[in-house]
Amino acid sequence: MVTPTRSEAMLAALRFVAPGRPLREGLDRILQAKMGALIVIGDGPDVLALCSGGFLLDADFTPQRLSELAKMDGAMILSSDCTRIARANVHLVPDPNIPTSETGTRHRTAERVAMQIDAPVITISEELSLVAVHRKGVKRTLEPVARVLSRADQALQILERYKTRLDAVSGSLSALEVEDLVTVRDVATALQRAEMVRRIAEEIEEYVIELGADGRLILLQLEELMAGVEDDRRLFAKDYYVGSPDYELHDATGALVTLDTESLLDLRLVAELLHLPRDAGLDTAIQPHGFRLLHKIPRLPEMVADHVVARFGYLQKIMRAGVPDLVEVEGVGDARARAIKEGLARLAETSILERYV
């Protein structure tokens, strides 16, 4: 069982109806007038093939025009960028054999159209005063901005707690790497925490998209909290995974994303993604290559760090290497060799102090 990935198609549709966008203003006007509506975003051949009757308008989009046209029966067809109203009073004729869980005629049509073609379909319920977006079999009902903001704030608080824990785990792992005391359990825990943080951030990103102009502050807080997290998550894996021609770094990080929540909590299953030897238990000692600590050295390009690891293999050998040894590495001159040597020494001192003081 895998974690269902979020629908990028639905998120793209939500951007059109986010607060601050002209289409959202038009939808709000229809709601205030207590009317219903059926709107398709897209006027390509696949959409037009389902259209019957109606009026060809090809007029510039304005919220006022949208709300006035909603007084007529039938669907409205907008251009794919929502800048023009292509048609109005259209009768949509999707395949009646497509299964639908909706009950009302307008909503059944919307669900079938959204499943038959790749276009966002918006419905406004006259009775319930609800706006729903359909896309590729996925339905999202728009909630009041205040409710979405409340959920986003709560998710930010959870993210902050998880990020604090990730920082602690990352710092502890750095100290263990310096002392050459890392076990599989330590690496799996760091990967697990980084993936948990990523998933919470992904959920908040959806709230930001849904909030539109009202989500700017949430986005700023999210970016601040997530600074460096994706790099750390990738480098945790890069430092320890055992690669092969048919299993590269992106395969390991991709497999981590597909784990369901229950599997993610199992450190053994997380450790398996590193493709370690079969006899490697959670308490088995393991050595880092040193990518992550080298990444922390200012102004050291990742390509040069890759060359250093390729030359020495593991972090302990890099730390024991002298300046003359480092100078022999491609892309490392005298100044950069001293910077690597001094940078690793500072990181080692700082990590050990944080761990034991």
MINU-526002 format. One record per residue: x negated, y, z negated of N, C-alpha, C, CB in turn; residue in one letter. Coordinates in steps of 0.2 Angstrom, whole numbers, plus 5000, padded with zeros to 4 digits. Each point is the difference from the previous one (the first is absolute). Glycine has a CB too. Example, Ala and Ser with C-alpha at 12.3 -4.5 7.8 and 13.67 -1.06 7.14 Angstrom:
493449724961500450065000499650065000500949944994a499350115010499650064999500450054997499449975010s
//
This chain:
499649945000500450065000499650065000500949944994m499250115010499650065001500450064998499349955009v500450104989500350074999500350035006499350024990t501350005011500350035006499650065001501149954998p498750065008499650065001500650065002499049945004t500850124994500550055001500150025007499650054990r500949975012500250015007499850075002501049924999s498450085005499850065003500550035005498849964999e501650005004500550035005500550044995499849905009a500450074986500550044995499750064998500549894997m498950115001499750064997499950055005499449934992l500550055014500050055006500750035000499149945006a501450024994500750035000500250054994500349895006a499450094988500250044994499650075001500149894993l499450115011499750075000500450055004498949945000r501550035005500550045003500550034996499849945010f500450024985500650024995499850034994500749925006v498650094993499850034993500250074999499049925001a501150104993500150074999499550055003500549964989p499850095014499550055003500049995008499350014990g501049935012500049995007500750035003499249904999r500850125007500750035003500549945000499450085007p500549864994500549955000500349994993499449945010l500250064985500250004993500550054999499049954996r500950115006500550064999500649985004499050084998e501049905008500649985003500449954997499450035010g500249914987500449954996500350034994499249925004l500550134993500350034994500650045002498950004994d501150035011500650045002500649955002499250095005r500649854998500649965001500349974994499449975010i500150024985500349974993500450054997499049934999l500850145001500350054997500750015003498950064997q501249935009500650005004500549944999499450075008a500349884988500349944999500249965006500450054989k499249955016500149965006499549945000500450115006m499749854999499649945001499650015007500849934994g498750035007499650015006499649935002500050134998a499949875008499649945002499550035005500949914999l498450094999499550035004499449965002500350104994i499549905012499549965003499450045002500849915004v498650084993499450045002499649965005499950054988i500249985018499749975006500550005006499249934993g500550095013500550005006499649975005500550104996d499149845003499749975005500549955004499050004993g500849965012500449965003500449944996499250025010p500449964985500349954996500650024996498949954999d501050124999500650034996500650015005499250054992v500649985014500550025004500449945003499350105003l500449844997500349945003500649984995498949965005a501150064989500549994995500550055000499249934993l500750125011500550064999500649995005499050084996c501649945002500550005005500450074999500149875000s500150165005500450075000499650054996501049935000g499350124997499750064997499850055005499649924991g500150135006499850065003499250015001501150054996f498749965010499350025000499950074998499849915010l499850104985499950074998499350035001500849984991l498649985007499350025001499950074998499949935010d500450084983499950074997499550004995501250025003a498550044995499550004995500449984993499350105006d500349874990500349984994500050054995499649895002f501050124995500050054994500549964995499850115007t500149904986500449974995500750025001499150004992p501150065010500650025001500449975006499750114996q499949885010500349965005500249934998499350075008r500249904988500149934998500749994996498749985000l501450074995500549994996500750025004499350034990s500750015015500650015004500149945004499750135000e499849845003500149945005500349944996499150055007l500749954986500349954996500750004999498950004994a501550055008500750005000500349965005499950124996k499749865009500349965005499949934998499850085009m500649874994499849934999499449985004501349984998d498549965000499449975004499450024997500750005010g498749984993499450014998499650055004499949884997a499650154999499650055003499349975002500650104994m499149925011499449975002499550065000500549915007i499050094989499450055000499449975004500550054989l499150005013499449985003499549974995500150105008s499449864994499649974995499650044995499949915009s500050164993499750044995500550054997499049995007d501649994994500650044996499950085002500049914991c499850105015500050075002500650025004498850004999t501549955004500650015005500649954998499250045009r501449994992500649955000500149985007500550064989i499449885012500149975007500749995002498949954999a501550024997500749985001500450004994499649935009r501150084992500450004994500749965002499550114996a500949874999500649975001499949945004500650115000n498849854999499849945003500349944997499050065004v501249895000500349944997499449955001501250025003h498549954991499549955000500249935001499350084993l500449885011500249945001499549954999500950045009v498949944985499449954999500349935001499550084992p500049875008500249935001500549984994498949985006d501750004995500449984994499849944997500950055006p498749914997499749944997499550014994500349945011n499450124989499550014995500450004993499350075008i500449894987500450004994499950074996499849874999p500750144997499950064996500449994993500050075011t499749964984500350004993500550064999499049934996s501050125008500450064999500749985001499050085004e501549974994500749995001500350055004500049954989t499950115010500350055004499750005007500150074990g500449955015499850005007499450045002501249995002t498750074995499450045001499449974998500750104999r499349874995499449974997499849945003500350054989h500249915013499949945004499650015006501049954995r499350105009499750025006499250034999501250035004t498750014991499450024998499549954999500550104995a499749855001499549944998499949965006500450004989e500049995016499949965006499650045004501149944999r499050125002499650045005499350004997500950075004v499049944990499350014997499649935001500450094992a500049855008499749945000499849985008500649964989m499850075015500049985007499450045004501249975000q498750104998499550045003499650034994500850025010i498650004992499650034995500150085000499149915002d501450114994500250075000500350014993500150025012a499850034984500350024994500750015001498950044995p501649945001500750015001500250024993500249925009v500150144991500350034993500750005000499050085000i501349904994500750014999500150044994500249885005t500450164996500250044994500749974998499350105004i500849884990500749974998500450064998499549894996s501150115007500450064998500349994993500350015013e499949924986500349994993499550004994500849935007e498650054994499649994995499550065000500149885000l499850165005499650065001499249974999500950084995s499049875008499349975000499750005007500349934990l499150085010499650005007499549944999500050125002v500149845004499649935000499650005007500849944993a498650045006499549995006499949935002499450114997v500849875009499849935002499550005005501249974998h498349985001499549995005499749934999499750124999r500449855007499749935001500249954994499050055005k501749954994500349964995499950024993499849915007g499850154991499950034994500550064999498849965000v501550044994500550064998499750034994501049945005k499050134996499850044994500550054999498849985002r501550024992500550064998499750054997500949924999t499250145004499650064997500350024993499850045012l499849974983500250024994499950074998499749894996e500650144999499950074999499350024998501250004996p498550055006499350024999499850004993500150075010v500449954985499850004993499949934998500750104998a499749855004499949934998499349975003501249985000r498650045006499449975003499450044997500649985011v499550084987499450034996499949974993500350115006l500349874991499949974994499649935000501150064996s499149905009499749945001499250015002501149955004r498850105000499350015002499650024994500450045011a499950014985499650024993499949944996500550115001d500049844998499949944996499449965003501250004997q498849995010499549965003499350034999500949965009a499150114992499350034999499849994993500350095008l500149914987499849984993499749934999500850084996q499549875008499849935000499350005003501249965000i498850085006499449995004499450034996500650025010l499550034986499550034996499749954995500550125002e500049854995499849954995499549945003501150034993r499249955013499649945003499450035003501149955003y498850114999499450035003499550004994500650075009k499649954985499650014994499749934999500650094995t499849865005499849934999499549985005501149974994r499050045013499649995005499350034999501049995008l499050074990499350044999499649964994500650115004d499849874991499649964995499849935002500750064992a499749915012499749935003499450025005501249954999v498950105005499450015005499450024996500950045008s499250004987499450024996499749944997500450114998g500049854999499749944997499749955005500950014991s499449995015499649955005499450035002501149975004l498850104996499450035002499449984995500750105005s499549904989499549994994499849925001500550094992a500049875009499949935001499549995006501149974994l499050065011499650005006499350024999501050025007e498950034989499350024999499749954995500450125001v499949854995499749954995500049935003500450074990e499949925016500049945003500449954996498950025006d501750004992500449964996500749995003499450044990l500749975016500750005003500249935001499850105006v500949894992500349935002500650015005499749964988t500549995015500550005004500750034997499549905006v500650094988500550034996500050085001500149904992r499350135007499950075000500250035006499149994992d500749985014500150025007500849995001498849975004v501549984995500749995001500450054996499849875002a500050144992500450054996499950075003499849944990t499650085013500050075003500450005006498850014996a501249945008500449995007500750014998499149935006l501150034989500750004998500250074998499949884996q499850155000500250074998500050055005499549974989r500050025016500050055006500649995004498750005000a501549945001500649985004500650034997499449905005e500750094988500550024997500150085000499949904992m499650135008500050085001500250015007499150024991v500649955014500250015007500749995001498949975003r501449984994500749995001500550054997499749885000r500150154994500450054997499950065004499849954989i499650075013499950065005500449995006498950024995a501249925008500449995006500750024999499249915004e501150074990500750014998500150085000500049894994e499550145003500050074999500050045006499549994989i500149985016500050035007500750005003498849965001e501549994998500749995003500550064997499849875002e500150144991500450054997499850075003500149934990y499250085011499850065003500350015007498950004994v501149955010500350015007500850014999499149925005i501250054991500750014999500250074997500149884998e499450154998500150074997499950055005499749954989l499950045016499850055005499750064997500949965007g499450104994499750064998500050004992500450065010a500049914987500150004993499549954996501250035001d498449945003499549954998499350025000500749915003g499150164998499450025000499649994994500450085008r499949944986499649994994499849934998500650104996l499949855006499949934999499449985004501349984997i498750045009499549985005499350024997500850015010l499150054988499450034997499849964994500350115004l500149874991499949964995499749935002500950064993q499549915012499849945002499350005003501249975003l498750085001499350005004499450004994500650065011e499649984984499550014995499949934996500350124999e500249855000499949944996499749945004501050034994l499149975013499849955004499350015003501249985003m498550084996499350015002499549954999500350124999a499549855006499449954999500349934999499350094996g501349905003500349934998500049955006500750064992v499449975014500049955005499349985002501050065005e498549994994499349985001499849954995499850115005d500449904989499849954995500349935001499950094992d500749915010500449945001499649965006501150054996r498749985009499749975006499349984998500650075008r499049974988499349984998500049954995499750115002l500849884994500149944995499949945004500750074992f499749935013500049945005499449995003501250015001a498650055002499449995004499349984997500550095006k499549924987499549994996499949924998500150114995d500549865006500049934997500349955005500150054989y500349975016500349955004499549965004501050075001y499149875001499649965004500249995007499749934990v500050115014500350015007499849945005499950124998g500449885007499949955005500250025007500149914992s499850065014500250035006500750015001499149945005p501350014991500850015000500350034994499949905008d499750134988500250034994499650064998500549894996y499750175006499650064999500450044994499650005012e500150064987500250044994500750025001498950044999l501349985007500750025001500549944998499650095008h500249854994500449944998500149994993499649945010d499950074986500050004992500550054998498849954999a501150115003500450064997500749995003499050084999t501149905007500749995002500349944997499650045011g500149914987500349944996500250034993499349915007a500350134990500250034994500750045000498850014997l501350025008500650045001500649955001499450095006v500549864997500649955001500249964994499649995012t500050014982500249964994500650034997498849984998l501649985000500650024997499850024993500849935007d499750104989499850034993499849944996500850095001t499549854999499849954995499349975002501249974999e498750035007499349975002499550054999500549945009s499650134991499550054998499849994993500550085009l500049904987499850004993499649944998501150054998l498849905007499649944999499350015002501049935002d498650084994499350025001499649955005499950064989l500349875010499749955004500250015008500149924990r500650105011500250015007499650065003501149954997l498850104999499750065002499349985002500750084993v498949885002499349995001500049955007499850014987a500749955014499949965006500050045007500749924994e499550145006500050055006499350025001501150044997l498449954998499350015002499649955003500050074990l500449875011499749945003499349984997500550045011h499549964982499549984997499949925000500150104992l499449875006499949935000500649964996498750015001p501549945001500649974997499949984992500349955011r499150044987499849994993499950064996499549895004d500750174999499950064996500650014996499250055009a500749944984500650024996500050074998500049884996g500550145000500050074998499450034996501249995000l498549964996499450024996499449985003500749984991d499350015016499349995004499750075001500549895005t498850114994499750065001499950015007499349984990a500750095012500050025007499650065001501149945002i498650075003499550065001500350055005499049934997q501050135002500350055005499450015005500850054992p499549975014499550035005499750074999500649925008h499850124989499850064998500350065004499049954996g501550035008500350055005500450064995500249915009f500150074986500450054996499650054997500949914998r498650064998499550054997499650045004500049924991l499850065015499750045005500550055003499249905003l501450094997500550045003500150064995500649915005h499250084988500050064995499450055001500749924993k498850065011499450045000500250065005499249904998i500850165000500250065005499650005006500350064990p500049955015499750025007499749935003499950124997r500349825001499749945003500549975004499349984990l500650035017500549975005500149924999499750095008p500949894993500249934999499649965004501150034997e498749995009499649965005499349994997500750055010m499050004987499449994997500049954994499750125003v500949894993500149954994500049935003500650094993a499749905013500149935003499349985002501150035004d498550014998499349985002499649984994500050085010h500149964984499649984994500249934998500050134997v500749865003500349944997499749945005501050064995v499049955012499849955004499349984999500850055009a498850004989499249994999499949964993499850115007r500649914988499849974993500649954998499450114997f501249895006500549954998500450014994499249935005g500550094989500450004994499850074996500149875000y500350154996499950064996499450004996501250025000l498749924996499450004996499350005004500749934992q499350055014499450005004499950085002500149885004k500550154998499950075002499850044994500949995008i499350004986499850044994499349994998501149994996m498649955006499349984998499550035006500449904993r499950115013499650025005499750074999500749945008a498750074994499650064999500250055006499149944993g500650125006500150055006499749985006500050094992v499449885008499749975006500449955004498950034995p501449935001500549945002500650035004499649924991d500750135005500650035003499950045007500450014988l499050025012499850045006500049965006499350084993v500549855006500049965006500749995003499049944995e501550075001500749995003500250055005500349954989v500050035017500250055005500550054997499949915008e499950154994500450064998499850034993500949955007g498650024989499850024994499350035000500749914995v499350155004499350045000499850004993500350075010g499149974989499850014993500550034995498850025005d501550044997500450034996500649964998499750115005a500649865000500649954999499849944996500550045011r498949944990499849944995500050024993499349955010a500450114989500050024993500750024997498950055002r501549975003500750024998500449934998500050115007a499949844997500349944998499749974993500249975013i499250034987499749984993500250034994499049975007k501050104994500250044994500850004999499050085002e501349915003500850005000500249944996500150065011g499649884991500249944997499849994993499849955011l499650094987499850004993500550044996498849995004a501450074999500550044996500749964999499450105005r500849865001500649974999499949944995500350035012l499249944988499949944995500050034993499349945008a500350124991500050034993500750024998498950045002e501549995003500750034998500449944999499850105007t500249854997500549944999499949964993500049995013s499350004986499949974993500250044994499049945006i500950134995500250044994500750004999499050075002l501449935004500750005000500349944997500150085009e499649864992500249944998499949994992499749955012r499750074986499849984993500150064995499249925005y500950144997500050064996500750014998499050055005v
//
